[in-house]
Every structure is written in C-alpha cells, then in structure tokens.
Amino acid sequence: MRQVIVYLDEDGDGYVAECPSLPGCHTQGDTWEEVIANIKEAIEVWIEDAIEHGEPIPEDNPVWVGQV
C-alpha cells in the first residue's frame, strides 16, 4: 500500500492522483472511484517497470498534508 494525494483537477470536474514516493507516478479520473482505480494501476505499472529495468523501488515515506 502506498500513500497517494488526490485533488480536484483544474476544471473542478475530475480528479488527479499522484504517488509522491514514486517519481512521475500520477493519473486522473472523472470520478473518485475511477481515479482510485487508476492510481492503483499506475503504482503497479510503475513498480513492475522498475523491477523490469533493475531500478530500485523507493520506500513509501509519510506525507504531510496541511495548509500554510
């Protein structure tokens, strides 16, 4: 299980998700359910690709979310 960040897209009619511990691992979806399914798949593909290319898989570090 990986920490992810999900937020509304620029238009406010869909979602964007990213996995901060996996550089470049992000996706989008029109609904909450779709974006969650998509980020799960994106994480799996990212990790499979890293293994295939002999690259290290970063640890999942805690993410702080707040307002500043």
Backbone hydrogen bonds in HBPLUS format (Angstrom, degrees):
<---DONOR---> <-ACCEPTOR-->    atom                        ^
c    i                          cat <-CA-CA->   ^        H-A-AA   ^      H-
h    n   atom  resd res      DA  || num        DHA   H-A  angle D-A-AA Bond
n    s   type  num  typ     dist DA aas  dist angle  dist       angle   num
A0005-ILE N   A0018-GLU O   2.88 MM  13  5.39 157.9  1.93 155.0 162.4     1
A0018-GLU N   A0005-ILE O   2.92 MM  13  5.39 148.4  2.02 147.1 157.4     2
A0007-TYR N   A0016-VAL O   2.89 MM   9  5.44 158.6  1.93 156.2 163.5     3
A0016-VAL N   A0007-TYR O   2.78 MM   9  5.44 157.7  1.83 164.0 171.2     4
A0009-ASP N   A0014-GLY O   2.93 MM   5  5.43 158.9  1.97 127.1 128.2     5
A0012-GLY N   A0009-ASP O   2.95 MM   3  5.19 144.3  2.08 107.5 118.7     6
A0015-TYR N   A0029-GLY O   2.77 MM  14  5.33 168.9  1.78 168.9 172.2     7
A0029-GLY N   A0015-TYR O   2.98 MM  14  5.33 147.7  2.08 143.1 145.1     8
A0017-ALA N   A0027-THR O   2.98 MM  10  5.41 165.7  2.00 138.1 141.3     9
A0027-THR N   A0017-ALA O   2.87 MM  10  5.41 151.2  1.96 153.8 158.6    10
A0019-CYS N   A0025-CYS O   2.96 MM   6  5.62 159.2  2.01 163.8 164.1    11
A0022-LEU N   A0019-CYS O   3.01 MM   3  5.65 160.5  2.05 123.4 129.6    12
A0025-CYS N   A0022-LEU O   2.95 MM   3  5.54 154.4  2.01 150.0 149.4    13
A0035-VAL N   A0031-THR O   2.96 MM   4  6.22 165.1  1.99 154.7 157.9    14
A0036-ILE N   A0032-TRP O   3.02 MM   4  6.20 157.8  2.07 152.5 158.5    15
A0037-ALA N   A0033-GLU O   3.04 MM   4  6.22 163.5  2.07 146.6 151.3    16
A0038-ASN N   A0034-GLU O   2.86 MM   4  6.02 157.2  1.91 149.1 156.2    17
A0039-ILE N   A0035-VAL O   2.92 MM   4  6.06 154.7  1.98 145.0 150.6    18
A0040-LYS N   A0036-ILE O   3.08 MM   4  6.24 156.8  2.13 147.5 153.7    19
A0041-GLU N   A0037-ALA O   3.12 MM   4  6.36 158.7  2.16 145.3 150.9    20
A0042-ALA N   A0038-ASN O   2.84 MM   4  6.07 155.9  1.90 146.0 153.4    21
A0043-ILE N   A0039-ILE O   2.91 MM   4  6.04 156.8  1.96 147.7 152.6    22
A0044-GLU N   A0040-LYS O   3.10 MM   4  6.35 163.7  2.12 147.6 151.8    23
A0045-VAL N   A0041-GLU O   2.92 MM   4  6.16 164.7  1.95 155.5 159.4    24
A0046-TRP N   A0042-ALA O   2.88 MM   4  6.00 158.5  1.93 146.0 152.5    25
A0047-ILE N   A0043-ILE O   2.98 MM   4  6.18 167.3  1.99 156.1 158.4    26
A0048-GLU N   A0044-GLU O   2.91 MM   4  6.08 164.9  1.93 151.5 156.3    27
A0049-ASP N   A0045-VAL O   2.90 MM   4  6.00 159.0  1.95 149.7 155.2    28
A0050-ALA N   A0046-TRP O   3.00 MM   4  6.25 155.7  2.06 146.3 153.1    29
A0051-ILE N   A0047-ILE O   2.97 MM   4  6.22 163.6  1.99 155.3 159.1    30
A0052-GLU N   A0048-GLU O   2.94 MM   4  6.10 162.4  1.97 147.8 153.1    31
A0053-HIS N   A0049-ASP O   3.02 MM   4  6.23 145.0  2.15 145.2 153.6    32
A0055-GLU N   A0050-ALA O   2.81 MM   5  4.83 153.2  1.88 151.5 149.2    33
A0054-GLY N   A0051-ILE O   3.09 MM   3  5.03 162.8  2.12 105.0 110.0    34
